[in-house]
Amino acid sequence: MDAVVRQGRWSERYAAFAAGNLAGAGIDVFSPEPPLTDNPLFTLQNVIVAPHMAANSRESLDRAALTVTRNLLSVLDGAPRREYVVNREALGGQKP
C-alpha cells in the first residue's frame, strides 16, 4: 500500500488510479492548498478527497491540546521535552 504520495507525482498516480492499477486512495493533503477545483483526481470514483483536517475528531483535538499544554509547561519549568523540539540545538546543553 502506498500510504504517502510525494508532491509532483500526482499525474502518475492519476494514471494508475484511472487504469485500476491502484485500488483507491483517501487524500487530504494537496499542493497547493486548497487544491485547484479542476484537479483530475476529483473525477475518479476510487479516490476519496477530504479537507486537510480529516482527522480532527473531538478526541484528537483534546489530545493535541493536552500535549501542547504539557509541552508549554515543561518549557516554562526549564525542562523541555527534547523529543518534541524540532531544533534541538536551540536547547544547548540542557538535559532531556
KOLTORBA-865174 format. One record per atom (N, C-alpha, C, O, CB): residue in three letters; chain; atom name; x, y, z. Coordinates in pm, whole numbers, plus 50000, padded with zeros to 5 digits. Glycine has a CB too. Layout:
BEGIN
R  res  chain  atom     xx     yy     zz
R  ala      A    CA      X      Y      Z
...
This chain:
BEGIN
R  res  chain  atom     xx     yy     zz
R  met      A     N  50084  49882  50000
R  met      A    CA  50000  50000  50000
R  met      A     C  50089  50124  50000
R  met      A     O  50185  50132  50077
R  met      A    CB  49904  50000  50122
R  asp      A     N  50058  50218  49918
R  asp      A    CA  50134  50342  49909
R  asp      A     C  50066  50445  49998
R  asp      A     O  49969  50508  49955
R  asp      A    CB  50145  50393  49761
R  ala      A     N  50114  50461  50121
R  ala      A    CA  50048  50549  50217
R  ala      A     C  50084  50695  50198
R  ala      A     O  50007  50782  50238
R  ala      A    CB  50083  50507  50357
R  val      A     N  50197  50724  50139
R  val      A    CA  50240  50862  50122
R  val      A     C  50268  50887  49975
R  val      A     O  50346  50815  49913
R  val      A    CB  50366  50893  50209
R  val      A     N  50206  50988  49920
R  val      A    CA  50230  51025  49781
R  val      A     C  50303  51158  49782
R  val      A     O  50251  51258  49834
R  val      A    CB  50097  51034  49699
R  arg      A     N  50421  51159  49726
R  arg      A    CA  50501  51281  49728
R  arg      A     C  50455  51379  49620
R  arg      A     O  50404  51341  49515
R  arg      A    CB  50649  51247  49707
R  gln      A     N  50474  51506  49651
R  gln      A    CA  50435  51613  49559
R  gln      A     C  50502  51592  49423
R  gln      A     O  50617  51546  49416
R  gln      A    CB  50473  51751  49617
R  gly      A     N  50432  51624  49318
R  gly      A    CA  50488  51613  49185
R  gly      A     C  50464  51480  49118
R  gly      A     O  50500  51463  49001
R  gly      A    CB  50633  51638  49192
R  arg      A     N  50403  51384  49186
R  arg      A    CA  50380  51252  49128
R  arg      A     C  50232  51225  49105
R  arg      A     O  50193  51112  49077
R  arg      A    CB  50438  51144  49218
R  trp      A     N  50150  51327  49116
R  trp      A    CA  50006  51307  49103
R  trp      A     C  49967  51259  48964
R  trp      A     O  49872  51181  48951
R  trp      A    CB  49933  51434  49134
R  ser      A     N  50037  51305  48861
R  ser      A    CA  49999  51260  48726
R  ser      A     C  50018  51110  48711
R  ser      A     O  49938  51043  48647
R  ser      A    CB  50080  51336  48619
R  glu      A     N  50126  51057  48770
R  glu      A    CA  50149  50912  48766
R  glu      A     C  50042  50839  48846
R  glu      A     O  49990  50736  48803
R  glu      A    CB  50289  50878  48822
R  arg      A     N  50008  50893  48962
R  arg      A    CA  49906  50830  49046
R  arg      A     C  49770  50833  48978
R  arg      A     O  49696  50735  48980
R  arg      A    CB  49898  50899  49183
R  tyr      A     N  49738  50947  48916
R  tyr      A    CA  49611  50958  48846
R  tyr      A     C  49599  50848  48741
R  tyr      A     O  49497  50780  48733
R  tyr      A    CB  49596  51097  48780
R  ala      A     N  49703  50830  48662
R  ala      A    CA  49702  50728  48557
R  ala      A     C  49682  50589  48618
R  ala      A     O  49608  50507  48563
R  ala      A    CB  49832  50732  48476
R  ala      A     N  49748  50562  48730
R  ala      A    CA  49736  50431  48795
R  ala      A     C  49595  50410  48851
R  ala      A     O  49540  50301  48838
R  ala      A    CB  49840  50416  48907
R  phe      A     N  49538  50512  48914
R  phe      A    CA  49401  50501  48966
R  phe      A     C  49301  50484  48852
R  phe      A     O  49212  50400  48859
R  phe      A    CB  49364  50625  49050
R  ala      A     N  49317  50563  48747
R  ala      A    CA  49224  50559  48633
R  ala      A     C  49229  50423  48563
R  ala      A     O  49127  50374  48515
R  ala      A    CB  49256  50671  48534
R  ala      A     N  49347  50363  48556
R  ala      A    CA  49362  50233  48490
R  ala      A     C  49323  50117  48581
R  ala      A     O  49313  50003  48535
R  ala      A    CB  49505  50214  48444
R  gly      A     N  49300  50144  48708
R  gly      A    CA  49266  50038  48802
R  gly      A     C  49386  49966  48858
R  gly      A     O  49371  49863  48923
R  gly      A    CB  49176  49940  48735
R  asn      A     N  49507  50019  48834
R  asn      A    CA  49628  49956  48888
R  asn      A     C  49644  49980  49037
R  asn      A     O  49711  49903  49106
R  asn      A    CB  49750  50009  48815
R  leu      A     N  49584  50086  49088
R  leu      A    CA  49577  50112  49231
R  leu      A     C  49430  50109  49269
R  leu      A     O  49347  50169  49201
R  leu      A    CB  49646  50250  49270
R  ala      A     N  49398  50039  49377
R  ala      A    CA  49258  50020  49414
R  ala      A     C  49189  50150  49450
R  ala      A     O  49072  50169  49418
R  ala      A    CB  49248  49925  49528
R  gly      A     N  49259  50240  49517
R  gly      A    CA  49196  50364  49558
R  gly      A     C  49282  50438  49658
R  gly      A     O  49390  50391  49696
R  gly      A    CB  49060  50338  49617
R  ala      A     N  49233  50553  49699
R  ala      A    CA  49308  50635  49795
R  ala      A     C  49214  50729  49866
R  ala      A     O  49108  50767  49815
R  ala      A    CB  49420  50713  49724
R  gly      A     N  49254  50767  49986
R  gly      A    CA  49191  50875  50061
R  gly      A     C  49296  50984  50074
R  gly      A     O  49403  50959  50129
R  gly      A    CB  49137  50827  50202
R  ile      A     N  49267  51103  50026
R  ile      A    CA  49367  51209  50021
R  ile      A     C  49315  51333  50093
R  ile      A     O  49202  51377  50068
R  ile      A    CB  49403  51243  49875
R  asp      A     N  49397  51389  50182
R  asp      A    CA  49358  51513  50249
R  asp      A     C  49466  51620  50242
R  asp      A     O  49451  51726  50304
R  asp      A    CB  49323  51484  50393
R  val      A     N  49573  51595  50169
R  val      A    CA  49681  51693  50157
R  val      A     C  49711  51714  50009
R  val      A     O  49735  51619  49935
R  val      A    CB  49809  51647  50234
R  phe      A     N  49710  51838  49969
R  phe      A    CA  49740  51873  49831
R  phe      A     C  49839  51988  49827
R  phe      A     O  49853  52064  49924
R  phe      A    CB  49611  51910  49754
R  ser      A     N  49907  52000  49717
R  ser      A    CA  49990  52117  49692
R  ser      A     C  49949  52169  49555
R  ser      A     O  49969  52100  49455
R  ser      A    CB  50145  52083  49698
R  pro      A     N  49892  52286  49549
R  pro      A    CA  49875  52384  49657
R  pro      A     C  49753  52351  49743
R  pro      A     O  49666  52273  49703
R  pro      A    CB  49861  52524  49599
R  glu      A     N  49749  52411  49860
R  glu      A    CA  49633  52405  49949
R  glu      A     C  49563  52539  49942
R  glu      A     O  49631  52641  49952
R  glu      A    CB  49675  52370  50096
R  pro      A     N  49435  52546  49926
R  pro      A    CA  49347  52435  49892
R  pro      A     C  49373  52388  49749
R  pro      A     O  49430  52461  49669
R  pro      A    CB  49199  52476  49909
R  pro      A     N  49331  52266  49718
R  pro      A    CA  49358  52214  49584
R  pro      A     C  49277  52290  49478
R  pro      A     O  49172  52348  49507
R  pro      A    CB  49324  52064  49577
R  leu      A     N  49328  52289  49358
R  leu      A    CA  49256  52352  49247
R  leu      A     C  49129  52272  49219
R  leu      A     O  49130  52149  49226
R  leu      A    CB  49346  52360  49120
R  thr      A     N  49023  52340  49187
R  thr      A    CA  48894  52273  49169
R  thr      A     C  48890  52183  49045
R  thr      A     O  48803  52096  49034
R  thr      A    CB  48784  52375  49160
R  asp      A     N  48982  52204  48952
R  asp      A    CA  48982  52120  48832
R  asp      A     C  49079  52002  48842
R  asp      A     O  49115  51943  48741
R  asp      A    CB  49018  52205  48711
R  asn      A     N  49121  51968  48963
R  asn      A    CA  49212  51856  48984
R  asn      A     C  49148  51729  48929
R  asn      A     O  49036  51695  48970
R  asn      A    CB  49248  51840  49135
R  pro      A     N  49213  51657  48838
R  pro      A    CA  49153  51538  48778
R  pro      A     C  49126  51426  48878
R  pro      A     O  49043  51339  48850
R  pro      A    CB  49243  51486  48669
R  leu      A     N  49193  51425  48991
R  leu      A    CA  49165  51322  49092
R  leu      A     C  49021  51330  49141
R  leu      A     O  48964  51229  49184
R  leu      A    CB  49262  51335  49210
R  phe      A     N  48962  51449  49136
R  phe      A    CA  48825  51467  49184
R  phe      A     C  48723  51395  49096
R  phe      A     O  48608  51377  49137
R  phe      A    CB  48791  51615  49189
R  thr      A     N  48764  51353  48979
R  thr      A    CA  48671  51286  48886
R  thr      A     C  48669  51135  48904
R  thr      A     O  48587  51066  48843
R  thr      A    CB  48709  51319  48743
R  leu      A     N  48758  51082  48986
R  leu      A    CA  48772  50936  48998
R  leu      A     C  48682  50880  49108
R  leu      A     O  48670  50939  49216
R  leu      A    CB  48917  50899  49027
R  gln      A     N  48618  50768  49079
R  gln      A    CA  48530  50702  49176
R  gln      A     C  48607  50632  49288
R  gln      A     O  48553  50608  49395
R  gln      A    CB  48442  50602  49105
R  asn      A     N  48734  50598  49263
R  asn      A    CA  48812  50524  49362
R  asn      A     C  48906  50614  49442
R  asn      A     O  49001  50566  49503
R  asn      A    CB  48892  50416  49293
R  val      A     N  48879  50745  49442
R  val      A    CA  48958  50840  49521
R  val      A     C  48863  50921  49608
R  val      A     O  48768  50982  49559
R  val      A    CB  49043  50934  49428
R  ile      A     N  48889  50920  49738
R  ile      A    CA  48812  51000  49833
R  ile      A     C  48897  51120  49871
R  ile      A     O  49013  51105  49909
R  ile      A    CB  48772  50916  49960
R  val      A     N  48839  51238  49860
R  val      A    CA  48910  51361  49891
R  val      A     C  48843  51426  50011
R  val      A     O  48721  51441  50014
R  val      A    CB  48913  51459  49768
R  ala      A     N  48924  51464  50109
R  ala      A    CA  48872  51528  50230
R  ala      A     C  48950  51656  50255
R  ala      A     O  49063  51671  50208
R  ala      A    CB  48881  51432  50353
R  pro      A     N  48892  51749  50330
R  pro      A    CA  48968  51868  50367
R  pro      A     C  49090  51829  50449
R  pro      A     O  49092  51722  50510
R  pro      A    CB  48880  51967  50447
R  his      A     N  49190  51913  50450
R  his      A    CA  49313  51884  50524
R  his      A     C  49287  51898  50674
R  his      A     O  49358  51970  50744
R  his      A    CB  49428  51979  50479
R  met      A     N  49188  51830  50720
R  met      A    CA  49153  51825  50861
R  met      A     C  49070  51700  50889
R  met      A     O  48993  51696  50986
R  met      A    CB  49076  51952  50902
R  ala      A     N  49086  51600  50805
R  ala      A    CA  49003  51481  50813
R  ala      A     C  49016  51408  50947
R  ala      A     O  48924  51338  50988
R  ala      A    CB  49038  51387  50702
R  ala      A     N  49128  51424  51015
R  ala      A    CA  49148  51353  51141
R  ala      A     C  49108  51435  51262
R  ala      A     O  49138  51397  51375
R  ala      A    CB  49293  51312  51155
R  asn      A     N  49041  51546  51242
R  asn      A    CA  49004  51632  51354
R  asn      A     C  48878  51582  51423
R  asn      A     O  48768  51631  51397
R  asn      A    CB  48983  51775  51306
R  ser      A     N  48895  51485  51509
R  ser      A    CA  48785  51438  51592
R  ser      A     C  48794  51510  51726
R  ser      A     O  48895  51574  51756
R  ser      A    CB  48789  51282  51610
R  arg      A     N  48692  51499  51805
R  arg      A    CA  48693  51561  51939
R  arg      A     C  48810  51505  52020
R  arg      A     O  48880  51579  52090
R  arg      A    CB  48558  51536  52013
R  glu      A     N  48831  51374  52011
R  glu      A    CA  48939  51310  52086
R  glu      A     C  49076  51358  52041
R  glu      A     O  49164  51384  52123
R  glu      A    CB  48929  51159  52073
R  ser      A     N  49095  51369  51909
R  ser      A    CA  49227  51412  51860
R  ser      A     C  49254  51557  51898
R  ser      A     O  49368  51592  51929
R  ser      A    CB  49236  51395  51708
R  leu      A     N  49152  51641  51896
R  leu      A    CA  49171  51781  51937
R  leu      A     C  49202  51790  52086
R  leu      A     O  49288  51869  52127
R  leu      A    CB  49046  51863  51905
R  asp      A     N  49134  51710  52168
R  asp      A    CA  49162  51708  52312
R  asp      A     C  49305  51662  52339
R  asp      A     O  49376  51721  52420
R  asp      A    CB  49063  51616  52386
R  arg      A     N  49347  51556  52268
R  arg      A    CA  49483  51504  52284
R  arg      A     C  49587  51608  52243
R  arg      A     O  49689  51624  52311
R  arg      A    CB  49502  51376  52202
R  ala      A     N  49562  51677  52133
R  ala      A    CA  49655  51779  52086
R  ala      A     C  49665  51894  52186
R  ala      A     O  49774  51942  52215
R  ala      A    CB  49612  51833  51948
R  ala      A     N  49551  51937  52240
R  ala      A    CA  49552  52046  52338
R  ala      A     C  49628  52005  52463
R  ala      A     O  49704  52084  52518
R  ala      A    CB  49408  52086  52375
R  leu      A     N  49609  51883  52509
R  leu      A    CA  49679  51834  52627
R  leu      A     C  49829  51825  52602
R  leu      A     O  49908  51863  52688
R  leu      A    CB  49626  51697  52668
R  thr      A     N  49869  51777  52485
R  thr      A    CA  50012  51767  52451
R  thr      A     C  50075  51905  52444
R  thr      A     O  50184  51926  52497
R  thr      A    CB  50030  51695  52317
R  val      A     N  50008  52000  52380
R  val      A    CA  50061  52137  52372
R  val      A     C  50076  52196  52511
R  val      A     O  50179  52257  52541
R  val      A    CB  49969  52225  52285
R  thr      A     N  49976  52180  52595
R  thr      A    CA  49981  52234  52731
R  thr      A     C  50096  52173  52810
R  thr      A     O  50172  52246  52875
R  thr      A    CB  49849  52209  52805
R  arg      A     N  50111  52042  52804
R  arg      A    CA  50222  51977  52876
R  arg      A     C  50357  52026  52824
R  arg      A     O  50449  52049  52902
R  arg      A    CB  50212  51824  52861
R  asn      A     N  50368  52041  52692
R  asn      A    CA  50495  52088  52635
R  asn      A     C  50526  52230  52678
R  asn      A     O  50640  52261  52713
R  asn      A    CB  50491  52080  52483
R  leu      A     N  50426  52317  52676
R  leu      A    CA  50448  52456  52721
R  leu      A     C  50490  52461  52867
R  leu      A     O  50581  52534  52904
R  leu      A    CB  50322  52539  52699
R  leu      A     N  50423  52383  52950
R  leu      A    CA  50458  52380  53092
R  leu      A     C  50599  52327  53114
R  leu      A     O  50671  52376  53201
R  leu      A    CB  50358  52295  53171
R  ser      A     N  50639  52227  53036
R  ser      A    CA  50774  52174  53052
R  ser      A     C  50879  52278  53013
R  ser      A     O  50985  52285  53076
R  ser      A    CB  50792  52047  52967
R  val      A     N  50851  52359  52912
R  val      A    CA  50944  52466  52873
R  val      A     C  50950  52571  52984
R  val      A     O  51058  52615  53021
R  val      A    CB  50901  52531  52739
R  leu      A     N  50835  52610  53036
R  leu      A    CA  50831  52710  53143
R  leu      A     C  50900  52660  53269
R  leu      A     O  50954  52739  53346
R  leu      A    CB  50687  52749  53174
R  asp      A     N  50897  52530  53292
R  asp      A    CA  50964  52470  53408
R  asp      A     C  51113  52451  53384
R  asp      A     O  51185  52406  53473
R  asp      A    CB  50901  52336  53442
R  gly      A     N  51161  52486  53264
R  gly      A    CA  51303  52473  53233
R  gly      A     C  51346  52333  53197
R  gly      A     O  51465  52302  53198
R  gly      A    CB  51383  52519  53349
R  ala      A     N  51251  52248  53165
R  ala      A    CA  51282  52109  53130
R  ala      A     C  51206  52068  53004
R  ala      A     O  51121  51979  53010
R  ala      A    CB  51248  52013  53247
R  pro      A     N  51235  52133  52890
R  pro      A    CA  51162  52099  52768
R  pro      A     C  51186  51954  52728
R  pro      A     O  51295  51900  52745
R  pro      A    CB  51203  52192  52654
R  arg      A     N  51083  51893  52675
R  arg      A    CA  51093  51754  52631
R  arg      A     C  51157  51753  52493
R  arg      A     O  51095  51794  52395
R  arg      A    CB  50954  51685  52629
R  arg      A     N  51281  51705  52486
R  arg      A    CA  51359  51709  52362
R  arg      A     C  51290  51637  52246
R  arg      A     O  51307  51678  52131
R  arg      A    CB  51494  51647  52386
R  glu      A     N  51214  51533  52274
R  glu      A    CA  51153  51458  52164
R  glu      A     C  51049  51540  52087
R  glu      A     O  51011  51504  51976
R  glu      A    CB  51087  51332  52219
R  tyr      A     N  51004  51651  52146
R  tyr      A    CA  50907  51736  52079
R  tyr      A     C  50968  51865  52023
R  tyr      A     O  50896  51950  51972
R  tyr      A    CB  50795  51771  52173
R  val      A     N  51099  51879  52034
R  val      A    CA  51166  52000  51987
R  val      A     C  51228  51973  51851
R  val      A     O  51310  51883  51836
R  val      A    CB  51274  52048  52089
R  val      A     N  51190  52051  51752
R  val      A    CA  51241  52032  51616
R  val      A     C  51386  52076  51607
R  val      A     O  51469  52003  51553
R  val      A    CB  51156  52108  51515
R  asn      A     N  51417  52194  51659
R  asn      A    CA  51554  52247  51653
R  asn      A     C  51622  52227  51789
R  asn      A     O  51641  52322  51865
R  asn      A    CB  51552  52399  51614
R  arg      A     N  51657  52103  51817
R  arg      A    CA  51713  52067  51948
R  arg      A     C  51840  52142  51982
R  arg      A     O  51871  52161  52100
R  arg      A    CB  51740  51919  51952
R  glu      A     N  51915  52186  51880
R  glu      A    CA  52038  52261  51907
R  glu      A     C  52007  52391  51982
R  glu      A     O  52094  52444  52050
R  glu      A    CB  52111  52293  51775
R  ala      A     N  51885  52441  51971
R  ala      A    CA  51847  52563  52043
R  ala      A     C  51843  52541  52193
R  ala      A     O  51847  52636  52271
R  ala      A    CB  51711  52613  51994
R  leu      A     N  51834  52415  52236
R  leu      A    CA  51831  52385  52379
R  leu      A     C  51969  52386  52441
R  leu      A     O  51983  52386  52563
R  leu      A    CB  51765  52250  52402
R  gly      A     N  52071  52387  52358
R  gly      A    CA  52207  52387  52411
R  gly      A     C  52236  52259  52487
R  gly      A     O  52201  52150  52442
R  gly      A    CB  52230  52507  52501
R  gly      A     N  52300  52273  52602
R  gly      A    CA  52340  52157  52680
R  gly      A     C  52235  52108  52777
R  gly      A     O  52265  52026  52864
R  gly      A    CB  52462  52188  52755
R  gln      A     N  52112  52155  52764
R  gln      A    CA  52007  52112  52857
R  gln      A     C  51981  51963  52844
R  gln      A     O  51982  51907  52735
R  gln      A    CB  51878  52190  52832
R  lys      A     N  51958  51902  52956
R  lys      A    CA  51927  51758  52959
R  lys      A     C  51780  51738  52923
R  lys      A     O  51696  51824  52950
R  lys      A    CB  51959  51696  53098
R  pro      A     N  51749  51623  52864
R  pro      A    CA  51609  51595  52829
R  pro      A     C  51521  51585  52951
R  pro      A     O  51400  51562  52939
R  pro      A    CB  51598  51467  52749
